[in-house]
Amino acid sequence: MKDAKHTLNELLVYLFNHILFLEEKNLKDKGIRLSMTEVHTLENIEKSTTKTMTDIAKLQMVTQGTLTVAVNRLVKKGFVWRQRDKADKRVIRLELTPVAKEVLKVHDRFHDSMIDSLISEMHVDDDTNLMIALERIKEYFNKL
């Protein structure tokens, strides 16, 4: 069991780090000078239904203070705009700039390409053991 635990740990750490490395390399190759944390912040702004700092911080799984630092950097770099809510002036909503939307398109194409390659090389379909195992791993981490 000790060998299995060690191997599983090595695999998870390697996959996590290698995918992040490949994502960053792809962005740099395309001339995009953002960290993966910044790109993932842009993704969460896009995913957010309310576009508020509270909602985005929850999606990002960080404090509002941490998100504020990241958003300030993205505003300075020209990737995010802050907009006051018309109905409630106390509320600030975040909006992606056109250049941020282009970055996300590049990032999405990378993910599509990576998954297409994985599916074709490993002959993965919805009911393979790999898909079942990955779903279980996802459920486990969601419980933590």
Secondary structure, DSSP 4 states (H G I P E B T S, - for coil): -HHHHHHHHHHHHHHHHHHHHHHHHHHHHTT----HHHHHHHHHHHH-SS-BHHHHHHHHTS-HHHHHHHHHHHHHHTSEEEEE-SS-TT-EEEEE-HHHHHHHHHHHHHHHHHHHHHHHHHT--TTSHHHHHHHHHHHHHHH-
